[in-house]
Amino acid sequence: MSNHPLILVLNCGSSSLKGAVLDVVNGKVLLSCVAEKLGFADAFITFKADGDKHKVALGGDHSHTVAVEALMAELKVHHLHHKIAAVGHRVVHGGERFTHSTLIDDQVMRDIETCIVLAPLHNPAHILGIRAAQAVFADLPHVAVFDTAFHQTMPEQAYRYAVPTELYTQYGVRRYGMHGTSYRFVAQETARFLGRAETELALVIAHLGNGASITAVLNGQSRDTSMGLTPLEGLVMGTRSGDIDPSIFSFLQENANLDMAEITAMLNHKSGLLGLSDLSNDCRTLEEAAANGHKGALLALEVFAYRLAKYVAAMTVANGRLDALVFTGGIGENSTFVREKVLSHLAVLGLSIDHDANLAACFGRAGIISQPGKTPLALVIPTNEELMIAQDTAQLAGLSI
């Protein structure tokens, strides 16, 4: 059992709560949990510790607070509750207000509330989770870590849209980007893996999962990114369309008799890999189906890889040069097929692939997958957003680690 101070990391959705207790010194997760169906009569929470897993029904009002109370009870069972030194909270949107992680106080909570308009599905749930955790862990410091904060270093030419200025000044319409915590972690890990200073590297990092984005990171700072005002912009994703002609709204309204909400829902939940394949949003399912001759699955993967390759070139322009292309996230870390497809489009940038190295860099293993002696490099670097949140939380809470 660890004798180091522990950090509880929480990520709350509208009807869910994910939690993990981490030893920041060695990165080990000592206990994790997922609460589901919060607000409903059949709400439950699943705990995992020491290789064991069990589920507990949540009574009471089935709220986030009840879930956090159940987590506290489980921590006591494992004699961990008295070792929790601080709580870190993932918050999707910090707007232009938050450029770094921050200790949570009343003003910070008010500022997170003002960003609800920018993330109406996420920030209200984060606020619920923060308040629930503050009620149960009342004596501990709480820290907010924002997905958008890392991208606040983008220059204006990268984050502004070519729309009337008043839309930006009055409503905050601009590119914000997401996955910032992952990008920050991966940029640091890439530098460490290569034995180079982060401040001397030009990286293009592709965070590929059901949600996918790509970012130009120059000297440790975000210079451009693919997600925009919302997570819908950019790459093809599991169920999101990514970039699309905005006139599709009026076209479908006039020709398919769909309203704004229906079109938005379709582009977010029925498009992407799922929409192209008419089969699945899961890359593993699609790769297996494509190998068996499913034309929709193959098309979905081809479009995914082609769009990503074009964005790699675009992000190289943002940096001015390219030292390394880095794959991360569930697909980026594990799909040898996707990585090979993407790199096959990028010989124009000097990128190459070592097939044996590509096969070896999977399931949590970092590695260089480009051919020996060739530049730019292509790498796989596993991400760990929870550890990044825990590290920020420990630092801001003043813990010596």
C-alpha positions as CSV (number, residue, x, y, z in Angstrom):
1,M,0.0,0.0,0.0
2,S,1.3,3.4,-0.9
3,N,2.5,5.9,1.8
4,H,2.4,8.8,-0.6
5,P,-0.4,11.4,-0.6
6,L,-3.2,10.3,-3.0
7,I,-5.2,12.3,-5.5
8,L,-8.8,11.6,-6.3
9,V,-9.6,12.4,-9.9
10,L,-13.3,12.9,-10.9
11,N,-14.9,13.2,-14.3
12,C,-18.6,13.8,-14.2
13,G,-21.2,13.6,-16.9
14,S,-24.9,14.4,-16.6
15,S,-25.8,10.9,-15.5
16,S,-22.4,9.4,-14.8
17,L,-19.3,9.8,-12.6
18,K,-15.9,8.3,-13.2
19,G,-13.3,8.4,-10.5
20,A,-9.8,7.2,-9.9
21,V,-7.4,7.3,-6.9
22,L,-3.8,7.8,-8.0
23,D,-0.4,7.8,-6.4
24,V,1.1,10.7,-8.2
25,V,4.7,9.6,-7.5
26,N,4.4,6.3,-9.4
27,G,1.2,6.9,-11.4
28,K,-0.5,3.8,-10.0
29,V,-4.3,3.7,-9.8
30,L,-5.2,2.2,-6.5
31,L,-9.0,2.3,-6.9
32,S,-11.4,3.3,-9.7
33,C,-15.1,3.6,-10.1
34,V,-17.8,4.3,-12.7
35,A,-21.3,5.4,-11.6
36,E,-24.0,5.1,-14.2
37,K,-27.6,6.1,-14.7
38,L,-27.4,8.8,-12.0
39,G,-30.8,10.5,-11.4
40,F,-32.6,7.2,-12.3
41,A,-34.0,4.6,-10.0
42,D,-31.6,1.9,-11.3
43,A,-28.4,4.0,-10.7
44,F,-25.4,2.0,-9.7
45,I,-21.6,2.3,-9.2
46,T,-18.9,-0.2,-10.1
47,F,-15.7,-0.3,-8.2
48,K,-12.4,-1.8,-9.2
49,A,-9.4,-2.3,-6.9
50,D,-6.6,-4.9,-6.6
51,G,-8.0,-6.7,-9.6
52,D,-11.4,-7.2,-8.1
53,K,-14.6,-5.6,-9.4
54,H,-18.0,-5.3,-7.9
55,K,-21.2,-3.3,-8.4
56,V,-23.3,-1.4,-5.8
57,A,-26.8,-0.1,-6.3
58,L,-27.3,3.5,-5.4
59,G,-30.2,4.3,-3.2
60,G,-31.4,7.7,-1.9
61,D,-32.0,10.3,-4.6
62,H,-29.6,8.5,-7.0
63,S,-27.6,11.7,-7.3
64,H,-24.0,12.6,-7.9
65,T,-23.7,13.3,-4.2
66,V,-24.9,9.8,-3.4
67,A,-22.4,8.4,-5.8
68,V,-19.5,10.3,-4.2
69,E,-20.8,9.1,-0.7
70,A,-20.6,5.5,-2.0
71,L,-17.1,6.2,-3.2
72,M,-16.1,7.5,0.2
73,A,-17.5,4.3,1.8
74,E,-15.5,2.2,-0.6
75,L,-12.4,4.2,0.2
76,K,-12.9,3.5,3.9
77,V,-13.1,-0.3,3.1
78,H,-9.7,-0.1,1.5
79,H,-8.3,2.2,4.2
80,L,-7.6,4.9,1.6
81,H,-10.0,7.7,2.7
82,H,-7.5,9.3,5.1
83,K,-4.8,9.4,2.5
84,I,-6.7,11.4,-0.1
85,A,-4.9,14.8,-0.1
86,A,-6.8,16.7,-2.8
87,V,-9.5,16.2,-5.5
88,G,-8.9,17.0,-9.2
89,H,-11.9,17.6,-11.5
90,R,-11.9,17.3,-15.3
91,V,-13.8,20.3,-16.8
92,V,-14.4,20.4,-20.5
93,H,-14.7,24.1,-21.1
94,G,-12.9,27.0,-19.6
95,G,-13.5,29.5,-22.4
96,E,-10.9,32.3,-22.6
97,R,-11.1,32.7,-18.8
98,F,-8.9,29.7,-17.9
99,T,-5.5,29.2,-19.4
100,H,-4.2,26.8,-16.7
101,S,-5.6,24.5,-14.1
102,T,-6.7,26.3,-11.0
103,L,-7.8,25.8,-7.4
104,I,-11.5,26.0,-7.1
105,D,-13.2,28.8,-5.1
106,D,-16.5,30.5,-5.4
107,Q,-15.3,32.8,-8.2
108,V,-13.9,29.9,-10.2
109,M,-17.3,28.1,-9.9
110,R,-19.1,31.3,-11.2
111,D,-16.7,31.4,-14.1
112,I,-17.3,27.8,-14.9
113,E,-21.0,28.5,-14.9
114,T,-20.5,31.3,-17.4
115,C,-18.9,28.8,-19.8
116,I,-22.1,26.6,-19.8
117,V,-23.3,28.3,-23.0
118,L,-20.1,27.0,-24.7
119,A,-20.5,23.4,-23.3
120,P,-24.2,23.0,-22.3
121,L,-23.9,19.2,-22.2
122,H,-20.7,19.1,-20.1
123,N,-20.2,22.0,-17.8
124,P,-23.5,21.7,-15.9
125,A,-22.5,18.1,-15.1
126,H,-19.0,19.1,-14.0
127,I,-20.6,21.6,-11.6
128,L,-22.8,19.0,-10.2
129,G,-19.8,16.7,-9.6
130,I,-17.7,19.4,-8.1
131,R,-20.4,20.4,-5.6
132,A,-21.1,16.8,-4.7
133,A,-17.3,16.2,-4.1
134,Q,-17.0,19.4,-2.1
135,A,-19.9,18.2,0.1
136,V,-18.2,14.9,0.9
137,F,-14.6,16.0,0.8
138,A,-15.2,19.3,2.4
139,D,-11.8,19.7,4.0
140,L,-9.7,19.0,0.9
141,P,-8.5,21.4,-1.8
142,H,-10.3,20.9,-5.1
143,V,-8.7,21.7,-8.5
144,A,-10.3,22.2,-11.9
145,V,-8.4,21.0,-15.0
146,F,-9.8,22.3,-18.3
147,D,-9.7,20.5,-21.6
148,T,-9.6,23.9,-23.4
149,A,-6.8,25.5,-21.3
150,F,-3.8,24.1,-23.3
151,H,-5.1,25.6,-26.5
152,Q,-5.3,29.2,-25.2
153,T,-1.8,29.8,-26.6
154,M,-3.1,29.6,-30.2
155,P,-2.5,32.8,-32.1
156,E,-5.5,34.8,-33.2
157,Q,-5.1,33.7,-36.8
158,A,-5.6,30.1,-35.7
159,Y,-8.6,30.5,-33.4
160,R,-10.7,33.2,-35.1
161,Y,-13.4,32.2,-37.6
162,A,-14.0,34.3,-40.7
163,V,-17.4,35.5,-39.4
164,P,-18.5,39.0,-38.3
165,T,-16.4,40.3,-35.4
166,E,-19.4,40.8,-33.2
167,L,-20.0,37.0,-33.1
168,Y,-16.7,36.7,-31.4
169,T,-16.8,39.8,-29.1
170,Q,-20.4,39.2,-28.0
171,Y,-20.8,35.4,-28.0
172,G,-17.3,34.0,-27.9
173,V,-17.6,32.3,-31.3
174,R,-14.0,31.0,-32.0
175,R,-12.0,27.8,-32.0
176,Y,-11.3,26.5,-28.5
177,G,-10.2,22.9,-29.1
178,M,-10.5,20.0,-26.7
179,H,-8.3,17.1,-25.4
180,G,-5.9,19.7,-24.1
181,T,-5.0,17.7,-21.0
182,S,-4.1,14.7,-23.2
183,Y,-2.0,16.9,-25.5
184,R,-0.1,18.4,-22.6
185,F,0.7,15.0,-21.2
186,V,1.7,13.5,-24.5
187,A,3.9,16.4,-25.5
188,Q,5.8,16.1,-22.2
189,E,6.1,12.3,-22.6
190,T,7.3,12.5,-26.2
191,A,10.1,14.9,-25.1
192,R,11.0,12.5,-22.3
193,F,10.9,9.5,-24.6
194,L,13.2,11.2,-27.2
195,G,15.5,12.6,-24.6
196,R,15.0,16.1,-25.9
197,A,13.7,19.4,-24.4
198,E,10.0,20.0,-25.0
199,T,10.8,23.6,-25.8
200,E,12.8,22.5,-28.9
201,L,10.3,20.2,-30.6
202,A,7.7,20.7,-33.3
203,L,5.1,18.0,-32.8
204,V,1.9,17.1,-34.5
205,I,-0.2,15.0,-32.0
206,A,-3.2,13.0,-33.1
207,H,-5.5,12.1,-30.2
208,L,-7.7,9.4,-31.8
209,G,-10.6,7.7,-30.1
210,N,-14.4,7.8,-30.5
211,G,-13.7,11.6,-30.2
212,A,-10.7,12.5,-32.3
213,S,-8.7,15.7,-32.8
214,I,-5.2,16.8,-33.8
215,T,-3.0,19.6,-32.6
216,A,0.2,21.4,-33.6
217,V,2.5,21.7,-30.6
218,L,5.5,23.9,-31.0
219,N,8.0,24.3,-28.2
220,G,5.4,22.8,-25.7
221,Q,2.6,25.2,-26.8
222,S,-0.6,24.6,-28.8
223,R,-0.4,26.5,-32.1
224,D,-3.5,25.2,-33.8
225,T,-6.1,22.4,-33.3
226,S,-8.9,20.7,-35.2
227,M,-11.8,20.9,-32.8
228,G,-13.5,24.3,-32.8
229,L,-16.3,26.0,-30.9
230,T,-17.6,22.5,-30.2
231,P,-16.1,19.0,-30.5
232,L,-18.0,18.5,-33.8
233,E,-15.4,20.3,-36.0
234,G,-12.3,18.7,-37.5
235,L,-11.5,15.0,-38.0
236,V,-13.9,12.2,-38.8
237,M,-14.8,10.6,-35.4
238,G,-16.8,7.6,-34.1
239,T,-20.2,9.2,-34.5
240,R,-19.3,12.8,-35.4
241,S,-19.0,14.1,-38.9
242,G,-16.1,16.4,-38.4
243,D,-15.7,19.2,-41.0
244,I,-18.8,19.6,-43.2
245,D,-20.3,22.3,-45.4
246,P,-22.4,24.4,-42.9
247,S,-25.0,24.8,-45.7
248,I,-26.0,21.2,-45.0
249,F,-28.4,22.6,-42.4
250,S,-30.5,24.6,-44.8
251,F,-30.2,21.9,-47.5
252,L,-31.5,19.2,-45.2
253,Q,-34.1,21.5,-43.7
254,E,-35.5,22.2,-47.2
255,N,-35.1,18.8,-48.8
256,A,-35.3,16.3,-45.9
257,N,-37.7,18.1,-43.7
258,L,-35.3,18.0,-40.7
259,D,-35.1,20.7,-38.1
260,M,-32.0,22.2,-36.6
261,A,-32.0,19.9,-33.6
262,E,-32.4,16.8,-35.7
263,I,-29.6,17.7,-38.0
264,T,-27.3,18.6,-35.1
265,A,-28.1,15.3,-33.4
266,M,-27.4,13.4,-36.7
267,L,-24.0,15.1,-37.2
268,N,-23.0,14.3,-33.6
269,H,-24.5,10.8,-33.0
270,K,-25.2,9.1,-36.3
271,S,-22.3,10.3,-38.6
272,G,-18.5,9.7,-38.6
273,L,-17.4,6.1,-38.8
274,L,-20.9,4.9,-38.0
275,G,-22.6,6.9,-40.7
276,L,-20.0,6.0,-43.4
277,S,-20.0,2.3,-42.6
278,D,-23.6,1.8,-41.7
279,L,-22.2,-0.7,-39.3
280,S,-20.3,0.5,-36.3
281,N,-18.4,3.4,-34.7
282,D,-15.9,0.9,-33.3
283,C,-12.6,0.9,-35.2
284,R,-11.9,-2.7,-34.2
285,T,-15.2,-3.9,-35.6
286,L,-14.7,-2.0,-38.8
287,E,-11.2,-3.3,-39.3
288,E,-12.4,-6.9,-39.0
289,A,-15.4,-6.2,-41.3
290,A,-13.1,-4.5,-43.9
291,A,-10.8,-7.5,-43.9
292,N,-13.9,-9.6,-44.7
293,G,-14.9,-7.5,-47.6
294,H,-17.4,-5.0,-46.0
295,K,-17.2,-2.0,-48.4
296,G,-18.8,0.4,-46.0
297,A,-16.3,-0.4,-43.3
298,L,-13.4,0.0,-45.6
299,L,-14.7,3.3,-46.9
300,A,-15.1,4.6,-43.4
301,L,-11.5,3.7,-42.5
302,E,-10.2,5.2,-45.8
303,V,-12.0,8.5,-45.2
304,F,-10.9,8.6,-41.5
305,A,-7.2,8.1,-42.5
306,Y,-7.3,10.4,-45.5
307,R,-8.9,13.3,-43.5
308,L,-6.4,12.8,-40.7
309,A,-3.4,12.8,-43.1
310,K,-4.6,16.1,-44.6
311,Y,-4.8,17.6,-41.1
312,V,-1.3,16.4,-40.4
313,A,-0.1,18.5,-43.3
314,A,-2.2,21.5,-42.1
315,M,-0.8,21.3,-38.6
316,T,2.8,21.1,-40.0
317,V,2.1,24.5,-41.6
318,A,1.0,25.8,-38.2
319,N,4.3,24.7,-36.7
320,G,6.5,25.7,-39.6
321,R,8.3,22.4,-39.5
322,L,7.8,18.8,-38.2
323,D,10.0,16.8,-35.9
324,A,7.5,14.1,-35.1
325,L,4.0,12.9,-35.7
326,V,2.6,11.3,-32.5
327,F,-0.3,8.9,-32.3
328,T,-2.2,8.6,-29.0
329,G,-5.7,7.7,-27.7
330,G,-7.5,4.4,-28.0
331,I,-7.3,4.2,-31.8
332,G,-4.0,6.0,-32.1
333,E,-2.3,3.7,-29.6
334,N,-3.8,0.4,-30.8
335,S,-4.8,0.5,-34.5
336,T,-1.8,-0.5,-36.5
337,F,-4.1,-0.5,-39.6
338,V,-5.1,3.2,-39.2
339,R,-1.5,4.3,-38.5
340,E,-0.2,2.6,-41.6
341,K,-3.1,4.0,-43.7
342,V,-2.3,7.5,-42.4
343,L,1.4,7.3,-43.0
344,S,0.9,5.9,-46.5
345,H,-0.5,9.3,-47.4
346,L,2.3,11.3,-45.9
347,A,5.5,10.4,-47.9
348,V,5.2,14.0,-49.2
349,L,6.3,15.1,-45.7
350,G,9.1,12.6,-45.5
351,L,7.2,10.3,-43.1
352,S,7.6,6.6,-43.4
353,I,6.6,3.4,-41.5
354,D,8.5,0.5,-40.1
355,H,6.0,-2.3,-40.3
356,D,7.5,-4.5,-37.5
357,A,7.8,-1.5,-35.2
358,N,4.2,-0.5,-35.9
359,L,3.0,-3.9,-34.9
360,A,5.0,-3.8,-31.7
361,A,3.8,-0.4,-30.5
362,C,0.4,-1.4,-29.1
363,F,-1.5,-1.9,-25.8
364,G,0.3,0.7,-23.8
365,R,3.7,0.4,-25.4
366,A,5.4,3.5,-26.7
367,G,7.6,3.4,-29.7
368,I,9.0,4.9,-32.8
369,I,7.2,3.4,-35.8
370,S,9.0,5.3,-38.6
371,Q,11.9,3.7,-40.5
372,P,15.3,3.9,-38.7
373,G,17.3,7.0,-39.6
374,K,14.4,8.7,-41.3
375,T,12.9,12.0,-40.3
376,P,10.4,13.3,-39.4
377,L,9.7,10.6,-36.8
378,A,6.4,8.8,-36.3
379,L,5.7,7.7,-32.8
380,V,3.1,6.1,-30.5
381,I,2.9,7.6,-27.0
382,P,0.1,6.4,-24.7
383,T,-1.8,9.2,-23.0
384,N,-2.8,9.4,-19.4
385,E,-5.2,12.3,-18.7
386,E,-5.9,11.1,-15.2
387,L,-2.3,11.3,-14.2
388,M,-1.9,14.7,-15.8
389,I,-5.0,15.9,-13.7
390,A,-3.5,14.3,-10.6
391,Q,-0.1,16.0,-11.1
392,D,-1.8,19.4,-11.6
393,T,-3.9,18.9,-8.5
394,A,-1.0,17.9,-6.4
395,Q,1.1,20.9,-7.5
396,L,-1.7,23.4,-6.9
397,A,-2.6,21.8,-3.6
398,G,1.0,22.4,-2.5
399,L,1.8,18.8,-2.0
400,S,5.4,17.7,-2.0
401,I,5.9,14.7,-4.3
